Amino acid sequence: MGQPVRDYLLTLCVTAAVTYLLTGPVRKFAIAVGAMPAIRARDVHREPTPRLGGIAMFGGLCAGLIVADHLFNLQSVFQLSDEPRALLSGAALIWLIGVLDDKFEIDALIKLGGQMIAAAVMVIQGLTILWLPIPGVGTVALTQWQGTLLTVALVVITINAVNFVDGLDGLAAGMVCIASAAFFLYAYRLWMGYGIEAAAPATLFAAILMGMCLGFLPHNMHPARIFMGDSGSMLIGLVLAAGAISITGQVDPDNLQIFFEGSERGATHAMFPVFIPLVLPLTIIAIPAADLVLAIVRRTWNGQSPFAADRGHLHHRLLEIGHSHSRAVLIMYFWSALIAFGTVGYSVHAASSWIVFVIVAASAAGLVLLLMPRFTPRAPHWANRFVPPRYRRPEEEAPALAYEGEAAAATSGDQQGARDARMGEESAERAPVAVGVSGVNGATAIGPRSRLSDRRSADSSR
């Protein structure tokens, strides 16, 4: 049982390493080709930032599949199933559409059509939903058209949910990584715990997806040096959906029923908590869906179009009430992890009431964090060298040094001038950087870039 874990870990590490190493050159390439749009009114970043990060993530996906194909314990996934090839075909198509959108801002309807075609390509190669477990009814077999429509709908919804939540640095990659980690635990339990080999492809997809996100996050955390763009958000959304489709479409319910007693209807009802994680990839939609509903209500109440862009999304509101950029992202991580891992925990111990109490307690802790936007955690002195500067505790002699410096400035008659100069430097540091101004992280090295039209800016997303 330990050998497959090591193989999955090796695949994850190779995927993360390749993604991480490719992101730097991809960033330079994005700057060179001008894939760096102007800042829009609803954006939270203050300087033009290159996109096309999905190129590096697609490279990590290919590397992970190649390595897994040469590992002894994972070779059977490629020999007994066409799902990895189906995933690669759909991912290549959706990635190409995303790259074109990152550079040329293609129409939204064209992207939607491309998403549906990518899903259809996977369906043709066998990656489709064949049946659904319904409590109280039993296993419901789907016709070919029903399975195709449901598969395409799941892929399109998941892709757009990931794209919709990509509003802060590191937010989409981190939330998808959390969802895929929870899904990996569930799929691996089905395979190794129940001996269901048909769950192996979904387990592999989850491990590779974690590697893609972990390899890209160091470059995408605030302040981001590169965005994944639609080439990345649509790609990881498709891989996330492919894992759920793989388990739902390929795991035979007869293999699960041998672990339960009674009729098919009773077994399906008893197994319902086990089937809850089938919708784990949809947990990432919970937060974006709530944001979408609130946005429609808010814009309609204000007499605006439901499709009008604004700064009223959940992550914008977290920033407005006083949370820093990084803290807002961490809060979104917390709720995603609570939903995903809470679902997995309930599927394992559905009869244990303590699972519900843990989820309620964690929710209460999350609400407390929301009410403490001004709280800034500080590391102990000995850990200052290991944490980012904003979390370092100031040294005890720092106030004394500051006092001595101001005293010296007062003695020379330049105290007010020193304060004015310091305030001017801070204001200049906070001021947003205009398009075409070079010298900030190399992100504007290619010179000015003309602004897009208002319509395309409102419809486009990172």
C-alpha positions, 0 to 999 in steps of 0.5 A: 500500500505504501508503494503507490503513495510514493509513486503518487508523491513522486508524480506530484513533486515532478509536476510541481517542479516542472511547473515552478521552473517553467513559470519564470521563462513563461513570464518573460515570454508573456512580457515579450509578446505583450500578454499584459493588459492594462489595469481595469477599474475593478482590479486590485493589483496596482501594476500591469502583470503578465499572464499566460501562466497556464503555459507552465501549468500545462507543461507540468501536466504533461510532465506528470502524465509522462512520469506516471506512465513510467512508474510500475504501480501507475502503468496500469492506469494507462494500460487499462484506461483511455482516460489519461489520453482523454484528459490530455486531449481536452486539456490541450484544446482548452489550454490553446483557447486560453492562451489565445484569450490571454493574448487577443481577448477572444469573445466570451461565446467563443470560449464557451463553445471551446469549453463544450468542444473540449468536454465533448472530446473527452466524452468521445474517448470514454471520459463520461458519466454513465450512472448516478447513485440516488438515495432511496431509488438506487443506481440510475443508469444514464443514456448516452445523451444524458451522460454526455449532456451531464458531463459537458455541463459539469465541465463547463460549470467547473471551468467557469467557477474556477475562472470566476474565483480568480480575483486575488493573487493565489486565490484560484490556485490555492482553492483548487489545490485544497479541493484536489487534496480532499478529492485525492484522499477520497479517491485513494480511499476508494482504490486502496481501501475498497480495492476499486481499481477504477478509481486509480485514474481519478487519484492520479488526476488529483495528484497531478492537479495538486502539483500544478497548483503548488508549483505555480503558487510561489510565483502567484502569491501576493504580490503576484509576478504572473497571473495564470490567466484563462489559459491556467484557470480553464485548464485546472478547472477542466482537470478538476472536473475530469476527476469527478467524471472519472469516478462517477462514470467508471466505478461500478456500483456492483463493486461497492455493493459487496461491502454493504448488505441488503437490496440495491436500494438499501445499499445505495441509501446506506452508501450515500455518505460515501458518494458525497465526495463525488461532488467535491470538485463542485465545492469550489463552486460554493463560494463563487456561486454565493458571490454570483447570487449576491452580485446579481441581487446587488446589481439588480437592486441598484438598477444595473445590469446583472452582467455589469462589472463592479467591485462588490465581489466577496474578495473586494468586500474583504479588502474594504472591511480592512483585511489585507490582500493575503489575509483575504486569500487565507480566509477564502482558503479556510472556508474552502478547506472547511467545506472540502475536508468536512465533506470527506470527514463526513463520508468516512464517519457519517454516523459520528456526531462529533464531525458535525460539532467540529464543522460548527466549531470551525465555522464559528472560528471562521466568523471570528476571523472575519470580525478581526480584520485589523489583527496582524499575526506576529512571529516570535523573534527567533522566527523572523528570518523564516517568515515574510517581512510583514509578519516579523516582530520588530526588534526591541531596539528599533523604537530607540533607534527611531527616537535617536534618529528623530532627535538628531533631525530635530537638532539640525532643524530638519525634523519636519523636512525629514518627516515630509520626505518620509511621508512623500516616499510612503505616498509614492510607494503606495501610488499605483503604477501607470501603464508603461512605467518601467522598473517595477518587478520587470512587469512593464519592461516592454513599454506602454500598452494601449487600454482595451475597450470598456466592453472587453475589459468588463468581460475579460478576466485574468 
